[in-house]
Amino acid sequence: MTKIVEDLRTKTDDQLSSELGALKKEAFNLRFQAATNQLERPARVREVRRNIARIKTLQSERASAAAAK
């Protein structure tokens, strides 16, 4: 898990934003798959949600650090 966070910390703000968009699209598709009982890996929903939260946390940390300067 910490490897995921380390990888995210090395990315730029633009890269984080694009990855966040991709994860939101994936979460949307996973919700549809779950609704139609076509979900192959139910644990993936949780992983995606947590990765979205990690990215948003990093973005808010960077924003508050930038505001403090």
Buried (B, 14 or more C-beta within 10 A) or exposed (E): EEEEEEEBEEBEEEEBEEBBEEBEEBBEEBEEBEEEEEBEEEEBBEBBEEBBEBBEEBBEEEEEEEEEE
